[in-house]
Amino acid sequence: MTFELESLVRKNILGMMKYASARDEFSGKAKIFLDANENSYGSPAGGALNRYPDPLQRELRKKIAEERGIAREEQIFLGNGSDEAIDLLMRVFGEPRIDSIMVMPPTYGMYKVCADINDLAVLQVSLRPDYSLDTELILKTAAEKKPKLIFICSPNNPSANLMDTDSIRRILDESNAIVVVDEAYIDFADAESWTKEIDAHPNLVVLQTFSKAWGMAALRLGMAFASPEIVALMNKIKYPYNISDLTAKTVISALRQTREKEHIVRQIKTERSRLMTAIADLPFVKEVLPSAANFFLVRFTDAAAVYRYLREKGVIVRDRSGQMHCRECLRITVGTPDENRFLCAVLEDFGKEMAL
Ligand SMILES: *Cc1c(COP(=O)(O)O)cnc(C)c1O
């Protein structure tokens, strides 16, 4: 299928002029900056907080390109969480009240919320009961309804499984949509990232985040990897200073600690298998679903009762039992060894009380 980016972009976005900030017009070296109405006296909080940050985050994008093995900085968009990237993709491509997006439930809730805000219809093609992609139905529905964006979450939230490579490749090749592969949990999976494929597929956007494996959810930094043309469109309509200087500096320093991050990811994966084995042995557990993420789904005989009991003891997990193919399922995030031991002890107590 021949892919033509411009035909997918909203006409008003193609035609508009982007906001030209003071830092776009002059970003070189000078003695005195009196061009941006900043407070030259400084900030009561100290530091260099009085100056606007680089709207294009050049230094940070360069460091991320090195760490993630991305050929060109122009293939990286940075947002206030990957949630900003999801919203901007909808605003670049989705004509409100006319266009649609496609999602595969059960999956991450923000795709539908963003679509609802942007007044885009949501086509839902459920995953199969084993949480795999229903590739034929996805392609058939895409051909008929022509969604602008197809969201594939891999590893998927909440089912924690990776999606099949050949299925994703077929959807990329055989649909005329932007295919967004959300890899928020890719660092916990034993799989290659789709970022390696952005040169080969002009309709591919890969999302990643600093919120999970990097442990920086409070900072709010998400990444989208795509062709320079798609990245330029996202940068055209973002808020000019969407990434704060504190965020950029903190992440640049964290990127020097990749060994530490990898060590933590290994620990979480070890804890994941221990915790999953312990929970699978409990008599009121029907099944523990396999995981390529830092969480997993557990099917209980009575999920609501387990949820209530855990909450009473101060342990909060996510009740996903209302979602497609998730009957009686709770989603459990892997905690520290202490947290996991406490969780297991509470679950064992639940079993004992049930037996009484
Ligand atoms: C947690 C998560 C994100 C991350 O969102 P941020 O806005 O970057 O914190 C993205 N996608 C999925 C599927 C997630 O579960």
The ligand as an SDF file (V2000), in Angstrom:
LIG
                    3D

 15 15  0  0  0  0  0  0  0  0999 V2000
    1.8770    3.9990   31.9710 C   0  0  0  0  0  0  0  0  0  0  0  0
    1.5680    3.9880   30.5160 C   0  0  0  0  0  0  0  0  0  0  0  0
    1.9840    5.0310   29.6930 C   0  0  0  0  0  0  0  0  0  0  0  0
    2.8060    6.1460   30.2390 C   0  0  0  0  0  0  0  0  0  0  0  0
    2.1780    7.3350   30.2730 O   0  0  0  0  0  0  0  0  0  0  0  0
    3.0110    8.6310   30.7140 P   0  0  0  0  0  0  0  0  0  0  0  0
    2.0700    9.7140   30.3290 O   0  0  0  0  0  0  0  0  0  0  0  0
    4.2760    8.6390   29.9040 O   0  0  0  0  0  0  0  0  0  0  0  0
    3.2800    8.5220   32.1780 O   0  0  0  0  0  0  0  0  0  0  0  0
    1.7220    4.9490   28.3350 C   0  0  0  0  0  0  0  0  0  0  0  0
    1.0740    3.8950   27.8070 N   0  0  0  0  0  0  0  0  0  0  0  0
    0.6730    2.8790   28.5670 C   0  0  0  0  0  0  0  0  0  0  0  0
    0.0260    1.7130   27.9500 C   0  0  0  0  0  0  0  0  0  0  0  0
    0.8860    2.9000   29.9460 C   0  0  0  0  0  0  0  0  0  0  0  0
    0.4420    1.8760   30.6930 O   0  0  0  0  0  0  0  0  0  0  0  0
  1  2  1  0
  2  3  1  0
  2 14  2  0
  3  4  1  0
  3 10  2  0
  4  5  1  0
  5  6  1  0
  6  7  2  0
  6  8  1  0
  6  9  1  0
 10 11  1  0
 11 12  2  0
 12 13  1  0
 12 14  1  0
 14 15  1  0
M  END
$$$$
